[in-house]
Amino acid sequence: MMVAWWKRLLLSLLSMILGPVVCLLGMVLYSMAKSQPVSFRSTEVLLALAVTVGFCIIAWVLSIPVVLLITNIRGWRFWFYWVLFTCVGPALMLGLIATIFYVMPHSPDGHWFNPMYLPLVYGAGAIACLTSIIYLLLLRRAQVRAERKLAAGRV
């Protein structure tokens, strides 16, 4: 059973907001649980959350065509789409890093990827992984509900 296009868009938007929030909350809780004391200012956390959600909204806009095209996530397709969507975040982050390198002035012996950017790529991967699994689970739940409603209508 196919879920309406507008509902798939709303589910993807919901997952695109929940994924970064849960991921950043997990990072804050992990940092607080470490043995070394870490101080967080609420404004820093809110700014990091706002920037992250802002980048995720850009990724959501770019993913709208894919969200509208995919209707069947049964069986192996579920895991295929999860792996595929998980790669989108790091790919976009690497593209952003490369774009900034080529647009901004740099030294002649500079490399486009600095190891300092690795946490950004890992963070993008974690957010993409969590966002995609949330979306796919929400979509699967919506499909099951639609199938039950259809089956109840036939009886």
N, C-alpha and C positions, 0 to 999 in steps of 0.2 A: 504494500500500500504506500502510495506516495503522500508525503507531507507537503502541505501548501508552501509555495515559494516564500511567502512573507513570513511564515512560521520558521522556515529554515534560516532566513536572514536574522530573525530575532534570536533564535537559539545560538547562532554563530556570534552575534553581538554580545549576548549574555556570557558566552564562554570566553570571548575576547576580553571582557572586563573581569570576570572571575579568575581567570588563569593568572594574570599578573598580580592581582591582589593577593591571592593565596600564595603564590611563589614568593613575593616580597615579604609577606607576613612570616612565611617559613624561614626566610633568610634572617629576618630580625630576631625571631625566636631562637634560631640556631646560634646566632652571634651572642645573644643574651645568655644562653645555656653554656657557652664555652667557659673554661676556667678563668680566662683573663677578663677583667672588667672592661666593658665597652660602653661608651656613653652615646646615646642617640638623642638628638633633638627632634622634637615632633615636627618641626618645620622641614628638617632634612628628609625625614621619612615621607612626609606629604609631598615634597618636591620630587623625590625619587619616584614615588607612586604616580604623580601626575605626568612626569616625563615618560615613564614606562607605558602608562595607559595611552598617552598621546601617540607614541610610536606604534603601539598595538592597534590603535584605531586606523592608522595609516596602513598597516598590514591587513586589517580587516577590509578596508576599502579595496585593496588590491586583490583580496581573496574572494570578493563577491561573485565573480563569474564562476569560479570553481564550486562555491557553495550552491549556486543555482544549477550547475550541471550535474552534480552528484546526487542521485536519488536512491541508489541501491547500495547499502553498506552491509549486506548479509555475508556471513561466512568469512572467507579469506580477505574480502574487500575491506572489511573493518580494519584489520591489522595493516593492510597495504596502505590505506589512507592515513592511518595513524603514523606510520613510519614516514610517509611522504610529507605530511603536514608538519611533522617534527623537524624536518630538514629545512623548512621555509624560514624559520626564525634565524638560525645561524647564517643561512645564505643571504638573507636581507642585511644582517649585521655586517657580514664580510663585504657586501656590496657597498654599504654605507661607508665603511672604513676605507675601501679602495677609492670611492668617489671623493672623500675628504682629502685623501693623499694626493690625488691628481688635481684637485681644485686649489688647495692651499699650497703656498710655497714651502719647499723642504730642501734639505741639503742634497747635493748631487749624489752622495753615497747612501742616502736614506732608502730604507726598504718600506714597501707599502704596508706590511704587517709588522707591527711592533708587538712583542710578547706581552706588553702591558695591556693590550686589548683582549687578551684571552678570556678574562672574566666576563667581558661583555658578550663574547660569543657563547660562552657556557651559559650565561644568564638567559640569552635569547633562546638557546636550545631548551633550557628548562621550562621557560614560559611557553614556548611553542609546543613542547611535549604535553604539558599540563592542559593548555588551552585546547589542543586537538582532541585529547582523550575526553575532556568535559563535553566538547561539542558532539563527538561521535556517540557518547553515552546518552546525551540528551536527545539526539536525533533518533537513536535506536528506541529509546523510551517512547518518543512521539510516534514512531512507526508502529510499535506494538499497540499503543492505545488506538491508533487509527484502524488497525486490523481488527481489534476487538469490537470497536464501534460498528465497523462494516459487517462483521459476523453477527452481531446482535441484531442488526437491521434486517438481515436475511432470514432470521428464524421466525 
